[in-house]
Amino acid sequence: MDCGGVICGGCVTGSACSLDGDCASMNCVNNATCAAPAENDNIRNGDEACVDGGEGQPRLCNVGEMCSTPRDCQSNSCFEGQCQAVSLPTCDDGVQNQGEAPEGDCGDSAGRCSKCSAGDQCSLASQCASNICRFGICVDPSCTDGVRNQGELGVDCMGPCARKCPDATACTTPGQCSNGVCSGDSDAPGTC
């Protein structure tokens, strides 16, 4: 025998053999003849990524079985030669998915994840807790940022800001208005 064993390559179909390892198909029938790879021989052989499975085979490989590409796996996820379980995207998976900001895990469009903090990457102001995205980075709110945020009554006025609000801003007391007048009835907020 010029094939099989530890040193030589596996024997082709129809060759004499004494062990499964003697055959390229890893299938020595009755310790006598190498059999062709088959899709149901319970051996990983031929083009199979896992035992009797993989891309182009009658079945795909299960989680934990060997794989060469994601297409070998039922989960369509192959990592370091093993089929992986696929989980649904979450707000703490470390991956930009489900419409999140560029860094991922914050500022998704559906509001499932928390908004991004100052210093996080962003592509839209709505992704940031401050509602300010400048040059692709969320920035801290301030009383001069031109955005109504941080509990301000109007844009950059009242709340944590010392500046009184201009005309046409909602108000509850005259002291909130730059004109000193908060008009409206006593049951609803007024307007400066």
Secondary structure, 3 states (H helix, E strand, C coil): CCCCCCCCCCECCCCECCCHHHECCCCEECCCEECCCCCCCCCCCCCCCECCECCCCCCCECCCCECCCHHHECCCCEECCEECCCCCCCCCCCCCCCCCCCCCCCCCCCCCCCCECCCCECCCHHHECCCCEECCEECCCCCCCCCCCCCCCECCECCCCCCCECCCCEECCHHHECCCCCECCCCCCEEC
